[in-house]
Amino acid sequence: MAYADLDKKREYQRAWLRNKRARQPGTLRKYRRDYYAANRGRIRAQEKQRYVDAPDRPRSTARSGASLRRALKASAPQGDPTEAAAYEQILRQGICELCGAKGPIHIDHIEALSTGGEHGWENFAGLCQSCNSSKGTKPLLTHLIEGTV
């Protein structure tokens, strides 16, 4: 069907796609699940090869990507992203910088992004979940002075 008006054509295509998705719920998810089950070995080999090709690439890209998105949303100044990713990996393997607990370490911004802190390695601290939650958006120094550790 030929359309002289491109907006009308796009509207028709969107409506057609909405109707198709309504008629076939869950088919895309099922297709992806079946594809992964059939090609699991090949997909895992590709993932491993990515880290062989780029060994300095951080493995936890989801978390670092989420904090980068928050930084961009807050219009926070940013440091070098490769240095930040490498420093995140170092902090995640250590102990909490406030209480000394070993376990899962969260990357915390010393000066919160919401209050104008930079998203760079100079503004990172490795804290456990309880210390990170109790600190909130307060600067780390203020949190230490108040003695809520």
N, CA, C and O atoms as a MOPAC input file, in Angstrom:
PM7 MOZYME 1SCF
protein

 N      0.84100 1    -1.15600 1     0.00000 1
 C      0.00000 1     0.00000 1     0.00000 1
 C      0.89900 1     1.23500 1     0.00000 1
 O      1.71500 1     1.40400 1     0.90600 1
 N      0.76200 1     2.07000 1    -0.97200 1
 C      1.60600 1     3.25200 1    -1.10400 1
 C      0.96600 1     4.43300 1    -0.39700 1
 O     -0.23400 1     4.67800 1    -0.52700 1
 N      1.77100 1     5.15000 1     0.34200 1
 C      1.31200 1     6.32800 1     1.06500 1
 C      2.07500 1     7.54300 1     0.57600 1
 O      3.29800 1     7.51000 1     0.43700 1
 N      1.34600 1     8.60900 1     0.31900 1
 C      1.98900 1     9.85200 1    -0.04900 1
 C      2.49900 1    10.56900 1     1.21300 1
 O      3.50700 1    11.27500 1     1.17900 1
 N      1.79100 1    10.37400 1     2.30100 1
 C      2.15800 1    11.01100 1     3.55700 1
 C      2.93400 1    10.00500 1     4.42400 1
 O      2.39300 1     8.96800 1     4.80900 1
 N      4.20200 1    10.31400 1     4.72900 1
 C      5.04000 1     9.39200 1     5.50000 1
 C      4.55500 1     9.23900 1     6.93600 1
 O      4.68300 1     8.16200 1     7.51700 1
 N      4.00000 1    10.30000 1     7.51500 1
 C      3.48900 1    10.19100 1     8.88000 1
 C      2.33000 1     9.20300 1     8.95300 1
 O      2.22100 1     8.43400 1     9.90800 1
 N      1.47800 1     9.22700 1     7.95400 1
 C      0.35200 1     8.30300 1     7.91100 1
 C      0.84900 1     6.86200 1     7.76300 1
 O      0.28000 1     5.94200 1     8.35200 1
 N      1.90400 1     6.67100 1     6.97800 1
 C      2.47700 1     5.34500 1     6.78700 1
 C      3.06600 1     4.82200 1     8.10700 1
 O      2.85000 1     3.66800 1     8.47700 1
 N      3.79900 1     5.67400 1     8.80000 1
 C      4.38400 1     5.26800 1    10.08500 1
 C      3.30100 1     4.93900 1    11.10600 1
 O      3.43400 1     3.98800 1    11.87600 1
 N      2.23400 1     5.72400 1    11.10800 1
 C      1.13300 1     5.46500 1    12.02600 1
 C      0.50300 1     4.10000 1    11.73000 1
 O      0.18400 1     3.34600 1    12.65000 1
 N      0.32700 1     3.79100 1    10.45300 1
 C     -0.22000 1     2.49800 1    10.06700 1
 C      0.71600 1     1.36800 1    10.49900 1
 O      0.25000 1     0.34700 1    11.00500 1
 N      2.02100 1     1.53400 1    10.30900 1
 C      2.97900 1     0.50200 1    10.67500 1
 C      2.99500 1     0.26500 1    12.19300 1
 O      3.06000 1    -0.87800 1    12.64700 1
 N      2.93600 1     1.33800 1    12.96100 1
 C      2.90900 1     1.19400 1    14.42100 1
 C      1.65400 1     0.46700 1    14.88600 1
 O      1.71300 1    -0.40000 1    15.75800 1
 N      0.50200 1     0.83400 1    14.28600 1
 C     -0.74900 1     0.17900 1    14.65300 1
 C     -0.69600 1    -1.30400 1    14.29500 1
 O     -1.16700 1    -2.14300 1    15.06300 1
 N     -0.12900 1    -1.63200 1    13.14100 1
 C     -0.02500 1    -3.02600 1    12.71700 1
 C      0.85200 1    -3.81500 1    13.68700 1
 O      0.52500 1    -4.94400 1    14.05300 1
 N      1.96400 1    -3.21400 1    14.09700 1
 C      2.87300 1    -3.87600 1    15.02300 1
 C      2.22400 1    -4.06600 1    16.39900 1
 O      2.38500 1    -5.11500 1    17.02300 1
 N      1.48800 1    -3.04400 1    16.87100 1
 C      0.78100 1    -3.18900 1    18.15200 1
 C     -0.22700 1    -4.32800 1    18.10100 1
 O     -0.33300 1    -5.11500 1    19.04200 1
 N     -0.96500 1    -4.41400 1    17.00400 1
 C     -1.95600 1    -5.48100 1    16.85100 1
 C     -1.28500 1    -6.84400 1    16.78700 1
 O     -1.79700 1    -7.81300 1    17.34800 1
 N     -0.14300 1    -6.93100 1    16.10800 1
 C      0.57400 1    -8.20300 1    16.01200 1
 C      1.05400 1    -8.65100 1    17.38200 1
 O      0.93300 1    -9.82400 1    17.73300 1
 N      1.59600 1    -7.72500 1    18.15200 1
 C      2.06300 1    -8.07600 1    19.49900 1
 C      0.90100 1    -8.48600 1    20.39400 1
 O      1.04900 1    -9.36500 1    21.24200 1
 N     -0.25600 1    -7.85000 1    20.20800 1
 C     -1.42300 1    -8.20500 1    21.02000 1
 C     -1.92100 1    -9.60900 1    20.66900 1
 O     -2.39300 1   -10.33400 1    21.54400 1
 N     -1.81800 1    -9.99900 1    19.38900 1
 C     -2.27500 1   -11.32400 1    18.97000 1
 C     -1.31400 1   -12.42300 1    19.39600 1
 O     -1.73900 1   -13.56200 1    19.58900 1
 N     -0.02200 1   -12.11200 1    19.54700 1
 C      0.98900 1   -13.12300 1    19.83400 1
 C      1.82200 1   -12.73900 1    21.06200 1
 O      3.00300 1   -12.42200 1    20.92200 1
 N      1.23500 1   -12.76100 1    22.25200 1
 C      2.02100 1   -12.38900 1    23.43300 1
 C      3.05100 1   -13.45200 1    23.76700 1
 O      2.76300 1   -14.64800 1    23.71500 1
 N      4.24500 1   -13.01200 1    24.10800 1
 C      5.27500 1   -13.93200 1    24.55100 1
 C      6.01800 1   -14.68400 1    23.47000 1
 O      6.87900 1   -15.50300 1    23.79100 1
 N      5.72400 1   -14.44600 1    22.19800 1
 C      6.39400 1   -15.22000 1    21.14800 1
 C      7.85600 1   -14.82000 1    21.01800 1
 O      8.70800 1   -15.67600 1    20.77800 1
 N      8.16100 1   -13.54200 1    21.17200 1
 C      9.55300 1   -13.10800 1    21.06100 1
 C     10.38300 1   -13.69600 1    22.19900 1
 O     11.50100 1   -14.16200 1    21.97800 1
 N      9.84000 1   -13.67600 1    23.40900 1
 C     10.54900 1   -14.24500 1    24.55300 1
 C     10.79200 1   -15.74300 1    24.33700 1
 O     11.87900 1   -16.24900 1    24.61600 1
 N      9.78000 1   -16.44000 1    23.84200 1
 C      9.92400 1   -17.87800 1    23.58700 1
 C     10.97300 1   -18.12200 1    22.51000 1
 O     11.77400 1   -19.04900 1    22.63100 1
 N     10.98100 1   -17.30400 1    21.45300 1
 C     11.96500 1   -17.46000 1    20.38300 1
 C     13.38100 1   -17.27200 1    20.92800 1
 O     14.27700 1   -18.05800 1    20.61900 1
 N     13.58300 1   -16.22400 1    21.74400 1
 C     14.91600 1   -15.96200 1    22.29900 1
 C     15.36500 1   -17.08200 1    23.23400 1
 O     16.52800 1   -17.48500 1    23.20800 1
 N     14.45000 1   -17.58100 1    24.05600 1
 C     14.78200 1   -18.66300 1    24.97300 1
 C     15.17200 1   -19.92600 1    24.20600 1
 O     16.14500 1   -20.59300 1    24.55900 1
 N     14.40700 1   -20.25600 1    23.15000 1
 C     14.71700 1   -21.42900 1    22.33000 1
 C     16.04000 1   -21.26400 1    21.59200 1
 O     16.82100 1   -22.20900 1    21.48500 1
 N     16.28600 1   -20.05700 1    21.08300 1
 C     17.53700 1   -19.80000 1    20.36600 1
 C     18.72800 1   -19.97200 1    21.29800 1
 O     19.72900 1   -20.58100 1    20.92000 1
 N     18.63000 1   -19.43700 1    22.52000 1
 C     19.73000 1   -19.55800 1    23.47300 1
 C     19.95400 1   -21.01600 1    23.84600 1
 O     21.09700 1   -21.45800 1    23.96400 1
 N     18.86800 1   -21.77000 1    24.03400 1
 C     19.00200 1   -23.18400 1    24.39200 1
 C     19.68600 1   -23.96700 1    23.27600 1
 O     20.47600 1   -24.87200 1    23.54800 1
 N     19.39300 1   -23.63000 1    22.03400 1
 C     19.97900 1   -24.34700 1    20.90100 1
 C     21.42000 1   -23.92700 1    20.63500 1
 O     22.19100 1   -24.71500 1    20.08600 1
 N     21.80400 1   -22.70700 1    21.01000 1
 C     23.12600 1   -22.17400 1    20.67700 1
 C     23.92400 1   -21.76100 1    21.90400 1
 O     24.77700 1   -20.87900 1    21.80600 1
 N     23.67300 1   -22.36900 1    23.04900 1
 C     24.30000 1   -21.96700 1    24.30000 1
 C     25.82300 1   -22.00700 1    24.24100 1
 O     26.48500 1   -21.06400 1    24.67500 1
 N     26.37800 1   -23.08200 1    23.71000 1
 C     27.84000 1   -23.20700 1    23.64400 1
 C     28.47600 1   -22.12800 1    22.78900 1
 O     29.49400 1   -21.54800 1    23.16800 1
 N     27.87900 1   -21.85700 1    21.63600 1
 C     28.41900 1   -20.84200 1    20.73400 1
 C     28.32500 1   -19.45400 1    21.36000 1
 O     29.25700 1   -18.66000 1    21.23700 1
 N     27.21100 1   -19.15000 1    22.03100 1
 C     27.03700 1   -17.83800 1    22.65100 1
 C     28.04200 1   -17.63300 1    23.78200 1
 O     28.63000 1   -16.55900 1    23.90900 1
 N     28.23700 1   -18.66800 1    24.60300 1
 C     29.21000 1   -18.54800 1    25.70000 1
 C     30.63500 1   -18.41000 1    25.17200 1
 O     31.43900 1   -17.67400 1    25.74200 1
 N     30.94800 1   -19.11000 1    24.09300 1
 C     32.28000 1   -18.98300 1    23.50000 1
 C     32.50600 1   -17.56200 1    22.98900 1
 O     33.60500 1   -17.02400 1    23.12700 1
 N     31.48100 1   -16.95100 1    22.40200 1
 C     31.59800 1   -15.57300 1    21.92600 1
 C     31.81600 1   -14.61400 1    23.10000 1
 O     32.61500 1   -13.68200 1    23.01100 1
 N     31.09200 1   -14.85600 1    24.20500 1
 C     31.25000 1   -13.98900 1    25.37500 1
 C     32.65900 1   -14.09900 1    25.94600 1
 O     33.25400 1   -13.08800 1    26.31800 1
 N     33.19900 1   -15.31700 1    26.02000 1
 C     34.56300 1   -15.49400 1    26.51800 1
 C     35.57900 1   -14.83400 1    25.59600 1
 O     36.55900 1   -14.25200 1    26.06100 1
 N     35.34500 1   -14.92300 1    24.28400 1
 C     36.26400 1   -14.33900 1    23.31200 1
 C     36.30700 1   -12.81800 1    23.45000 1
 O     37.34800 1   -12.20700 1    23.20700 1
 N     35.18500 1   -12.19900 1    23.84000 1
 C     35.17300 1   -10.74300 1    24.03200 1
 C     36.19600 1   -10.31800 1    25.06400 1
 O     36.85200 1    -9.28800 1    24.90800 1
 N     36.33500 1   -11.11700 1    26.13100 1
 C     37.27300 1   -10.75800 1    27.18600 1
 C     38.70400 1   -11.12800 1    26.83900 1
 O     39.64300 1   -10.57900 1    27.41500 1
 N     38.88200 1   -12.05300 1    25.90200 1
 C     40.23100 1   -12.35300 1    25.41300 1
 C     40.69200 1   -11.21700 1    24.50700 1
 O     41.84600 1   -10.79200 1    24.55900 1
 N     39.76900 1   -10.73000 1    23.67200 1
 C     40.09900 1    -9.64300 1    22.75300 1
 C     40.33000 1    -8.32500 1    23.48900 1
 O     41.17900 1    -7.53000 1    23.08800 1
 N     39.57800 1    -8.09300 1    24.56200 1
 C     39.70700 1    -6.84400 1    25.31300 1
 C     39.80400 1    -7.16800 1    26.79800 1
 O     38.80300 1    -7.08000 1    27.51000 1
 N     41.00600 1    -7.54700 1    27.28900 1
 C     41.12800 1    -7.95500 1    28.69100 1
 C     40.89500 1    -6.82700 1    29.68700 1
 O     40.56300 1    -7.09500 1    30.84200 1
 N     41.06000 1    -5.57900 1    29.27600 1
 C     40.85600 1    -4.47600 1    30.20100 1
 C     39.39700 1    -4.06000 1    30.30900 1
 O     39.05400 1    -3.19200 1    31.11100 1
 N     38.53700 1    -4.67500 1    29.50400 1
 C     37.11500 1    -4.36300 1    29.53500 1
 C     36.51100 1    -4.92100 1    30.82200 1
 O     36.72000 1    -6.09300 1    31.13600 1
 N     35.76700 1    -4.10600 1    31.57300 1
 C     35.19100 1    -4.60700 1    32.82200 1
 C     34.10600 1    -5.64000 1    32.55100 1
 O     33.36900 1    -5.52800 1    31.57100 1
 N     34.00700 1    -6.63600 1    33.40600 1
 C     33.01600 1    -7.68800 1    33.21800 1
 C     31.63000 1    -7.25100 1    33.65500 1
 O     30.64300 1    -7.69900 1    33.07200 1
 N     31.52300 1    -6.41200 1    34.63800 1
 C     30.20700 1    -6.00400 1    35.12100 1
 C     29.78400 1    -4.71800 1    34.42600 1
 O     29.71300 1    -3.65800 1    35.04900 1
 N     29.50400 1    -4.81800 1    33.12700 1
 C     29.14400 1    -3.62700 1    32.36800 1
 C     27.75800 1    -3.12900 1    32.72400 1
 O     27.46000 1    -1.95000 1    32.53500 1
 N     26.90900 1    -4.00000 1    33.23200 1
 C     25.54900 1    -3.56400 1    33.56100 1
 C     25.56300 1    -2.55300 1    34.69700 1
 O     24.90600 1    -1.51600 1    34.61200 1
 N     26.30700 1    -2.84700 1    35.76000 1
 C     26.34300 1    -1.92600 1    36.89100 1
 C     27.05000 1    -0.63500 1    36.54300 1
 O     26.56600 1     0.44500 1    36.88100 1
 N     28.18800 1    -0.72500 1    35.87400 1
 C     28.90700 1     0.50000 1    35.54000 1
 C     28.10400 1     1.31900 1    34.53700 1
 O     28.14600 1     2.54900 1    34.56300 1
 N     27.37100 1     0.64300 1    33.65200 1
 C     26.52300 1     1.35400 1    32.69600 1
 C     25.38000 1     2.07000 1    33.38700 1
 O     25.00900 1     3.17600 1    32.99400 1
 N     24.81600 1     1.44500 1    34.42300 1
 C     23.71500 1     2.06600 1    35.15000 1
 C     24.18900 1     3.32300 1    35.87200 1
 O     23.50600 1     4.34800 1    35.85100 1
 N     25.35700 1     3.24700 1    36.51000 1
 C     25.84300 1     4.44100 1    37.20500 1
 C     26.22800 1     5.52800 1    36.20900 1
 O     26.08400 1     6.71600 1    36.49900 1
 N     26.71700 1     5.13000 1    35.03900 1
 C     27.03300 1     6.12200 1    34.01400 1
 C     25.76600 1     6.80000 1    33.50800 1
 O     25.76500 1     8.00800 1    33.27100 1
 N     24.67200 1     6.02400 1    33.33800 1
 C     23.40500 1     6.62000 1    32.90700 1
 C     22.89200 1     7.61000 1    33.95000 1
 O     22.40400 1     8.68500 1    33.60200 1
 N     23.00600 1     7.24400 1    35.24000 1
 C     22.58400 1     8.16500 1    36.29100 1
 C     23.42200 1     9.43400 1    36.25700 1
 O     22.90800 1    10.53400 1    36.46200 1
 N     24.71500 1     9.27400 1    35.99800 1
 C     25.60000 1    10.44400 1    35.94500 1
 C     25.22000 1    11.34800 1    34.78200 1
 O     25.19700 1    12.57200 1    34.91600 1
 N     24.92300 1    10.74000 1    33.64400 1
 C     24.53600 1    11.54200 1    32.48700 1
 C     23.21000 1    12.24900 1    32.74400 1
 O     23.02600 1    13.40400 1    32.35800 1
 N     22.28600 1    11.54400 1    33.39900 1
 C     20.98800 1    12.13100 1    33.69700 1
 C     21.13800 1    13.31100 1    34.65200 1
 O     20.42900 1    14.30900 1    34.52900 1
 N     22.04700 1    13.19600 1    35.58900 1
 C     22.27500 1    14.27900 1    36.54800 1
 C     23.19000 1    15.36600 1    35.98400 1
 O     23.45500 1    16.36100 1    36.65900 1
 N     23.66800 1    15.18700 1    34.76500 1
 C     24.61200 1    16.11300 1    34.12800 1
 C     25.85100 1    16.30400 1    34.98400 1
 O     26.38300 1    17.40900 1    35.09300 1
 N     26.30300 1    15.21600 1    35.59000 1
 C     27.48700 1    15.27600 1    36.43700 1
 C     28.74200 1    15.27700 1    35.57900 1
 O     28.78000 1    14.62000 1    34.53800 1
 N     29.76700 1    16.00300 1    36.00000 1
 C     31.02500 1    15.93500 1    35.25700 1
 C     31.60600 1    14.53200 1    35.35800 1
 O     31.43100 1    13.84800 1    36.36600 1
 N     32.30200 1    14.10800 1    34.30100 1
 C     32.81600 1    12.74700 1    34.25900 1
 C     34.31400 1    12.73900 1    34.09000 1
 O     34.89200 1    13.59000 1    33.41300 1
 N     34.93200 1    11.75800 1    34.72200 1
 C     36.35300 1    11.52500 1    34.53100 1
 C     36.55800 1    10.59500 1    33.34300 1
 O     35.65800 1    10.41400 1    32.52300 1
 N     37.73300 1    10.01500 1    33.25900 1
 C     38.04600 1     9.07200 1    32.20000 1
 C     37.26400 1     7.78000 1    32.43300 1
 O     37.44000 1     7.16200 1    33.48200 1
 N     36.39500 1     7.33500 1    31.48800 1
 C     35.56300 1     6.15600 1    31.72900 1
 C     36.35500 1     4.86200 1    31.87100 1
 O     35.92600 1     3.96800 1    32.60000 1
 N     37.50500 1     4.73400 1    31.19500 1
 C     38.27500 1     3.49900 1    31.32600 1
 C     38.92900 1     3.41600 1    32.69800 1
 O     38.99700 1     2.33900 1    33.29000 1
 N     39.41000 1     4.54500 1    33.20700 1
 C     39.98200 1     4.56200 1    34.55800 1
 C     38.90200 1     4.27000 1    35.59000 1
 O     39.14200 1     3.54300 1    36.55400 1
 N     37.71500 1     4.83400 1    35.39200 1
 C     36.61800 1     4.61300 1    36.32700 1
 C     36.22500 1     3.14800 1    36.35800 1
 O     35.99900 1     2.59600 1    37.43500 1
 N     36.13600 1     2.50300 1    35.19600 1
 C     35.75800 1     1.09500 1    35.14000 1
 C     36.81200 1     0.21300 1    35.79500 1
 O     36.47400 1    -0.74500 1    36.49000 1
 N     38.07400 1     0.52500 1    35.58300 1
 C     39.14400 1    -0.26800 1    36.19700 1
 C     39.13500 1    -0.09300 1    37.71400 1
 O     39.33400 1    -1.06100 1    38.44900 1
 N     38.90900 1     1.11600 1    38.18200 1
 C     38.88600 1     1.36600 1    39.61800 1
 C     37.68800 1     0.68900 1    40.27200 1
 O     37.78500 1     0.21000 1    41.40200 1
 N     36.54500 1     0.64600 1    39.56100 1
 C     35.37500 1    -0.05900 1    40.08000 1
 C     35.70500 1    -1.51900 1    40.31600 1
 O     35.30800 1    -2.08700 1    41.33400 1
 N     36.42800 1    -2.13700 1    39.38900 1
 C     36.78500 1    -3.54000 1    39.53400 1
 C     37.69100 1    -3.75100 1    40.74900 1
 O     37.54200 1    -4.73800 1    41.46900 1
 N     38.61700 1    -2.84200 1    40.97600 1
 C     39.51000 1    -2.95500 1    42.13600 1
 C     38.71200 1    -2.84500 1    43.43500 1
 O     38.92500 1    -3.62500 1    44.36400 1
 N     37.79800 1    -1.88200 1    43.50200 1
 C     37.02500 1    -1.68900 1    44.72000 1
 C     36.10200 1    -2.86700 1    45.00600 1
 O     35.90700 1    -3.22700 1    46.16700 1
 N     35.53500 1    -3.46800 1    43.97200 1
 C     34.59900 1    -4.58000 1    44.16500 1
 C     35.27100 1    -5.80600 1    44.76300 1
 O     34.57600 1    -6.66700 1    45.30300 1
 N     36.57700 1    -5.92100 1    44.69200 1
 C     37.27600 1    -7.07900 1    45.21700 1
 C     37.77600 1    -6.88100 1    46.63800 1
 O     38.36300 1    -7.79500 1    47.21600 1
 N     37.55700 1    -5.71500 1    47.20800 1
 C     38.14200 1    -5.40200 1    48.50400 1
 C     37.17700 1    -5.52900 1    49.65700 1
 O     36.24000 1    -6.32700 1    49.63200 1
 N     37.43000 1    -4.72000 1    50.67100 1
 C     36.59700 1    -4.70000 1    51.86300 1
 C     35.98200 1    -3.31200 1    51.99500 1
 O     36.41600 1    -2.35800 1    51.34900 1
 N     34.96500 1    -3.22000 1    52.84500 1
 C     34.27200 1    -1.94600 1    53.04300 1
 C     35.24100 1    -0.92200 1    53.62600 1
 O     35.97800 1    -1.22300 1    54.56500 1
 N     35.23900 1     0.26900 1    53.07600 1
 C     36.15500 1     1.30600 1    53.53200 1
 C     35.71300 1     1.95400 1    54.84500 1
 O     36.50400 1     2.65600 1    55.47600 1
 N     34.45800 1     1.73200 1    55.27000 1
 C     33.99500 1     2.30800 1    56.53200 1
 C     34.07500 1     1.30800 1    57.68400 1
 O     34.67000 1     1.60200 1    58.72100 1
 N     33.47500 1     0.12700 1    57.50600 1
 C     33.39700 1    -0.80100 1    58.64000 1
 C     34.36700 1    -1.97200 1    58.52000 1
 O     34.54600 1    -2.71100 1    59.48900 1
 N     34.99500 1    -2.16300 1    57.36700 1
 C     35.96700 1    -3.23300 1    57.19200 1
 C     35.36600 1    -4.59600 1    56.92400 1
 O     36.07500 1    -5.60100 1    56.97600 1
 N     34.07400 1    -4.65500 1    56.63800 1
 C     33.42000 1    -5.93900 1    56.37800 1
 C     33.84200 1    -6.49300 1    55.02200 1
 O     34.00500 1    -5.75000 1    54.05400 1
 N     34.01400 1    -7.81100 1    54.97200 1
 C     34.29700 1    -8.46400 1    53.69400 1
 C     32.98100 1    -8.95900 1    53.12300 1
 O     32.07700 1    -9.34300 1    53.86500 1
 N     32.88100 1    -8.94900 1    51.83100 1
 C     31.65400 1    -9.38500 1    51.17800 1
 C     31.40600 1    -8.55300 1    49.94400 1
 O     32.31900 1    -7.91200 1    49.42400 1
 N     30.16500 1    -8.56000 1    49.47100 1
 C     29.85200 1    -7.77000 1    48.26500 1
 C     30.05300 1    -6.27800 1    48.53400 1
 O     29.51100 1    -5.72300 1    49.49000 1
 N     30.82700 1    -5.65900 1    47.68900 1
 C     31.12900 1    -4.23400 1    47.83800 1
 C     30.36000 1    -3.45000 1    46.77600 1
 O     30.32100 1    -3.83600 1    45.60800 1
 N     29.75400 1    -2.34900 1    47.20000 1
 C     29.03400 1    -1.46300 1    46.30100 1
 C     29.90400 1    -0.23900 1    46.02900 1
 O     30.62500 1     0.23700 1    46.90600 1
 N     29.82200 1     0.25100 1    44.81800 1
 C     30.54600 1     1.47100 1    44.47400 1
 C     29.67800 1     2.66100 1    44.87600 1
 O     28.54600 1     2.80700 1    44.41600 1
 N     30.21800 1     3.48400 1    45.72200 1
 C     29.49500 1     4.64600 1    46.21500 1
 C     30.21500 1     5.90400 1    45.75400 1
 O     31.44200 1     5.93200 1    45.66900 1
 N     29.45400 1     6.93200 1    45.46000 1
 C     30.05100 1     8.22500 1    45.13100 1
 C     30.27700 1     8.97300 1    46.43900 1
 O     29.33800 1     9.15800 1    47.21300 1
 N     31.49100 1     9.40000 1    46.69000 1
 C     31.82600 1    10.12400 1    47.91700 1
 C     30.97100 1    11.37800 1    48.00700 1
 O     30.35900 1    11.63900 1    49.04300 1
 N     30.92500 1    12.13900 1    46.95800 1
 C     30.00700 1    13.27200 1    46.83500 1
 C     28.92700 1    12.80900 1    45.86300 1
 O     29.22500 1    12.54500 1    44.69700 1
 N     27.68600 1    12.70500 1    46.31600 1
 C     26.59500 1    12.11500 1    45.52600 1
 C     26.40100 1    12.84200 1    44.19800 1
 O     26.62400 1    14.04800 1    44.08900 1
 N     25.98000 1    12.07200 1    43.19000 1
 C     25.70600 1    12.67400 1    41.88600 1
 C     24.59500 1    13.71000 1    41.98400 1
 O     24.62400 1    14.73200 1    41.29900 1
 N     23.61300 1    13.43700 1    42.84300 1
 C     22.47600 1    14.34900 1    42.96600 1
 C     22.86200 1    15.68600 1    43.57700 1
 O     22.14500 1    16.67400 1    43.41700 1
 N     23.99800 1    15.72400 1    44.28100 1
 C     24.44400 1    16.99200 1    44.86600 1
 C     25.61100 1    17.59900 1    44.08900 1
 O     26.28300 1    18.50800 1    44.57700 1
 N     25.84700 1    17.09100 1    42.87600 1
 C     26.85500 1    17.69400 1    42.01500 1
 C     28.19200 1    17.00000 1    42.00700 1
 O     29.17000 1    17.56000 1    41.51100 1
 N     28.26800 1    15.78900 1    42.54600 1
 C     29.52500 1    15.04900 1    42.54700 1
 C     29.89500 1    14.54900 1    41.16300 1
 O     29.03300 1    14.37300 1    40.30200 1
 N     31.17500 1    14.32400 1    40.95800 1
 C     31.69400 1    13.86600 1    39.67200 1
 C     31.58400 1    12.34900 1    39.56500 1
 O     31.69300 1    11.64300 1    40.56800 1
 N     31.36900 1    11.85000 1    38.35000 1
 C     31.37000 1    10.40400 1    38.10700 1
 C     32.74500 1    10.03300 1    37.57100 1
 O     32.93200 1     9.85700 1    36.36700 1
 N     33.69000 1     9.91900 1    38.47500 1
 C     35.06000 1     9.57500 1    38.12100 1
 C     35.68500 1     8.80700 1    39.26200 1
 O     35.14400 1     8.76700 1    40.36700 1
 N     36.81300 1     8.20300 1    38.99600 1
 C     37.41900 1     7.31500 1    39.99400 1
 C     37.83400 1     8.05400 1    41.26000 1
 O     37.92100 1     7.44200 1    42.32500 1
 N     38.08900 1     9.34900 1    41.16800 1
 C     38.46500 1    10.10700 1    42.35400 1
 C     37.30100 1    10.24300 1    43.33400 1
 O     37.50700 1    10.52900 1    44.51300 1
 N     36.08400 1    10.03800 1    42.84400 1
 C     34.89100 1    10.21400 1    43.66600 1
 C     34.26800 1     8.86800 1    44.05200 1
 O     33.12700 1     8.84500 1    44.51300 1
 N     34.97400 1     7.75300 1    43.88000 1
 C     34.44000 1     6.43100 1    44.20700 1
 C     34.94200 1     5.96900 1    45.56300 1
 O     36.06300 1     6.27800 1    45.96700 1
 N     34.09400 1     5.22500 1    46.25800 1
 C     34.46500 1     4.55200 1    47.49600 1
 C     33.79200 1     3.18500 1    47.48900 1
 O     32.66400 1     3.04800 1    47.01500 1
 N     34.47500 1     2.18300 1    48.01000 1
 C     33.91400 1     0.84400 1    48.08600 1
 C     33.28400 1     0.62300 1    49.45500 1
 O     33.99200 1     0.53900 1    50.45900 1
 N     31.95100 1     0.52700 1    49.50200 1
 C     31.23700 1     0.35900 1    50.76200 1
 C     30.37300 1    -0.89300 1    50.70500 1
 O     29.92400 1    -1.30500 1    49.63600 1
 N     30.14500 1    -1.49900 1    51.88300 1
 C     29.21100 1    -2.62000 1    51.93200 1
 C     27.79400 1    -2.05800 1    51.80700 1
 O     27.58900 1    -0.84600 1    51.87600 1
 N     26.82900 1    -2.94100 1    51.62400 1
 C     25.46400 1    -2.48800 1    51.37300 1
 C     24.89700 1    -1.69300 1    52.54900 1
 O     24.23900 1    -0.67300 1    52.34300 1
 N     25.14700 1    -2.14900 1    53.77900 1
 C     24.56800 1    -1.43900 1    54.92900 1
 C     25.18400 1    -0.04400 1    55.08800 1
 O     24.47200 1     0.91600 1    55.37900 1
 N     26.49700 1     0.06900 1    54.90100 1
 C     27.13800 1     1.39300 1    55.00600 1
 C     26.67500 1     2.31100 1    53.87900 1
 O     26.44000 1     3.49900 1    54.10100 1
 N     26.54400 1     1.77000 1    52.68100 1
 C     26.10500 1     2.55500 1    51.53600 1
 C     24.67800 1     3.04300 1    51.74700 1
 O     24.36300 1     4.18600 1    51.41900 1
 N     23.80800 1     2.19000 1    52.29200 1
 C     22.41400 1     2.58000 1    52.52500 1
 C     22.30800 1     3.61700 1    53.63100 1
 O     21.53000 1     4.56500 1    53.52000 1
 N     23.09400 1     3.44500 1    54.71100 1
 C     22.99400 1     4.39900 1    55.81100 1
 C     23.58200 1     5.76000 1    55.44300 1
 O     23.15200 1     6.78200 1    55.97800 1
 N     24.55200 1     5.78600 1    54.54100 1
 C     25.16300 1     7.04800 1    54.12500 1
 C     24.18100 1     7.87700 1    53.31600 1
 O     24.11400 1     9.09400 1    53.48800 1
 N     23.43100 1     7.25100 1    52.45000 1
 C     22.47400 1     7.97300 1    51.61600 1
 C     23.17400 1     8.91500 1    50.65500 1
 O     24.14200 1     8.53200 1    49.99700 1
 N     22.68600 1    10.15300 1    50.57200 1
 C     23.27800 1    11.13600 1    49.66300 1
 C     24.20800 1    12.10400 1    50.37500 1
 O     24.70300 1    13.05500 1    49.77000 1
 N     24.44900 1    11.85900 1    51.67300 1
 C     25.36900 1    12.73400 1    52.40600 1
 C     26.78900 1    12.51200 1    51.89700 1
 O     27.13300 1    11.40700 1    51.47800 1
 N     27.60700 1    13.54900 1    51.93100 1
 C     29.01900 1    13.33500 1    51.60600 1
 C     29.65600 1    12.39600 1    52.63100 1
 O     29.25000 1    12.37400 1    53.79200 1
 N     30.63800 1    11.63200 1    52.20600 1
 C     31.25600 1    10.62700 1    53.06200 1
 C     31.86000 1    11.24800 1    54.31500 1
 O     31.73900 1    10.68000 1    55.40100 1
 N     32.50400 1    12.39400 1    54.18600 1
 C     33.12200 1    13.05500 1    55.33700 1
 C     32.06200 1    13.47100 1    56.36100 1
 O     32.26700 1    13.30300 1    57.56300 1
 N     30.95000 1    14.00300 1    55.90100 1
 C     29.86000 1    14.38600 1    56.80100 1
 C     29.31400 1    13.16500 1    57.52500 1
 O     29.02500 1    13.21600 1    58.72100 1
 N     29.17700 1    12.07800 1    56.79800 1
 C     28.68800 1    10.82100 1    57.39100 1
 C     29.64100 1    10.32900 1    58.47800 1
 O     29.19300 1     9.84200 1    59.51600 1
 N     30.93100 1    10.44900 1    58.25400 1
 C     31.91300 1    10.01700 1    59.25700 1
 C     31.90900 1    10.91400 1    60.48900 1
 O     32.03000 1    10.43000 1    61.61400 1
 N     31.76900 1    12.22700 1    60.27400 1
 C     31.78100 1    13.17000 1    61.39000 1
 C     30.55400 1    12.97800 1    62.28200 1
 O     30.64500 1    13.08600 1    63.50500 1
 N     29.41500 1    12.69500 1    61.66700 1
 C     28.19700 1    12.49400 1    62.46300 1
 C     28.26700 1    11.22700 1    63.28800 1
 O     27.51700 1    11.07300 1    64.25200 1
 N     29.16100 1    10.31400 1    62.92300 1
 C     29.35500 1     9.10100 1    63.70700 1
 C     28.24900 1     8.08700 1    63.58800 1
 O     27.95300 1     7.37500 1    64.54700 1
 N     27.62700 1     8.00900 1    62.41300 1
 C     26.54500 1     7.05000 1    62.21700 1
 C     27.04800 1     5.73900 1    61.65900 1
 O     26.26500 1     4.93800 1    61.15000 1
 N     28.33600 1     5.51300 1    61.74700 1
 C     28.90200 1     4.26300 1    61.21600 1
 C     28.62500 1     3.13500 1    62.15500 1
 O     29.01900 1     1.99900 1    61.89000 1

